[in-house]
Amino acid sequence: MEFKTIIEPFKIKMVEPIKMTTHEARKAFLEQAHYNPFLLKSEQVMIDLLTDSGTSAMSSNQWAGIMMGDESYAGAKSWERMDVAIHSLTGLEYVFPTHQGRAAERILYSYLGGKGKTFISNTHFDTTRANIEFSGAEAIDIPIAEGLNPSLIHPFKGNMDLQKLENLIKQKGAKNIAGVILTVTNNSGGGQPVSMDNAKSISRICKKYKVRFFLDCCRIAENSYFIKHRERGFEKYTYKEIAQEMFSLTDGAIMSAKKDGLVNMGGFLALKNKELADACKNLLIITEGFTTYGGLSGRDMEAIAIGLEEVFDANYLHYRIRSTAYLGEKLTKMGIPLIMPIGGHAVYIDAKTFYPQIPVNQYPGQTLVCELYLAGGIRSVEIGSVMFGKYDKKGVLIPASMELVRLAIPRRVYTQSHIEYVIEVFEKLLENRKYTKGYKIIEEPEFLRHFTAHFMPAS
Ligand SMILES: *Cc1c(COP(=O)(O)O)cnc(C)c1O
């Protein structure tokens, strides 16, 4: 670790070719995709930083596990392994497999939610918010003020505002709070970590008012890395021990294993309380599958059990967090405005500052996403007013608090030279920065519009 260069702590044994494209071709592809990179074909993309979800490269151990998958309907060995892995990590009694994170969200939040109920989070992820609002409940985000200031350096910008939490519980009435959801790391808030101290305080407040406390633990290993290196008192803990301590504060957890599970598909719901678990079990069986597979193949469950071990490996986590920071540090040196400090799984660009001439109703974030694709075949995602914007009664856009573009880094997929290329593409964008124009939405669905909306250049 005394060397400057962090080598990828793995060798490549199987390769997947990247199809090279020209600027001309990409122009046509983007137009066909209605200027929404979610609608591009993956082979039209050279470096895919759309998401770190389900895009991990699995290890040789996981692939070996795939061959060991027990595909029995009930009581499969592979389920037993997954159950043991999750139980030993979370300490939570009742574990249910689901096909991905949002399936667990739908089960838990539709059961606890409904009209008149409120969920409170540091920041609800988009599928979390959609599931809650679809149930008729409301979802309120209360990140700390520092978390909303992109350039401010703070070790735990993912923290929840404790004063606001207590005020909201009092204002809404504890019985109307369906749950407090702590997202670690805070994905929509910039991939920023949450401190153990913050989690402990939330737990204390929830206990005081008898409100349920859940962890959205998609990136719990990455969060543990930051705690070990930034929070006093955790230097000697292993990453897994830090995660275990955080789980011990909660009433349950939801995970998309497509993130820190290091797999391409899967998730789980884990709960402490039997009555709640029984209710969720019914919903699971009706819509996902029996309790020992929940919509997953035996081989998927085997890979999750192994992935949840591998992700806490100290060399892996060091490489993971430092290589994301490497991209961020290079971009910062070039003057690209980023959310600072660099988060765990992604680099977030402040598109409002990058393109000050583009008004929020012409979506500076979506503009940067399109420019990155045109210039270099890089796919990224807008996390701003396309994803979270709303309309008032007159149909005027209520913008999101930040206009961000996320470059999410798939786990164990790209090498340093891919990242150097991304940096070069940004050099190109800097040249045209002042002359770049925005986009308008011409077609959109009611929920999760960023996935399928159609755009047009604004002028
Ligand atoms: C990805 C994600 C989810 C949803 O999980 P899926 O597996 O995509 O359904 C929920 N919360 C957070 C924080 C996420 O990052």
The ligand as a MOL file (V3000), in Angstrom:
LIG
                    3D

  0  0  0     0  0            999 V3000
M  V30 BEGIN CTAB
M  V30 COUNTS 15 15 0 0 0
M  V30 BEGIN ATOM
M  V30 1 C -30.3400 -0.0840 -6.4020 0
M  V30 2 C -30.9430 0.4530 -5.1910 0
M  V30 3 C -32.2290 0.0610 -4.7920 0
M  V30 4 C -33.1240 -0.8330 -5.6380 0
M  V30 5 O -32.5650 -2.0670 -5.9070 0
M  V30 6 P -32.8210 -2.8470 -7.2960 0
M  V30 7 O -32.0410 -4.0950 -7.1420 0
M  V30 8 O -32.3410 -1.9740 -8.4050 0
M  V30 9 O -34.2840 -3.1060 -7.4040 0
M  V30 10 C -32.6930 0.5790 -3.5920 0
M  V30 11 N -31.9810 1.4320 -2.8550 0
M  V30 12 C -30.7380 1.8320 -3.2190 0
M  V30 13 C -29.9640 2.7660 -2.3430 0
M  V30 14 C -30.1920 1.3730 -4.4010 0
M  V30 15 O -28.9670 1.7880 -4.7530 0
M  V30 END ATOM
M  V30 BEGIN BOND
M  V30 1 1 1 2
M  V30 2 1 2 3
M  V30 3 2 2 14
M  V30 4 1 3 4
M  V30 5 2 3 10
M  V30 6 1 4 5
M  V30 7 1 5 6
M  V30 8 2 6 7
M  V30 9 1 6 8
M  V30 10 1 6 9
M  V30 11 1 10 11
M  V30 12 2 11 12
M  V30 13 1 12 13
M  V30 14 1 12 14
M  V30 15 1 14 15
M  V30 END BOND
M  V30 END CTAB
M  END
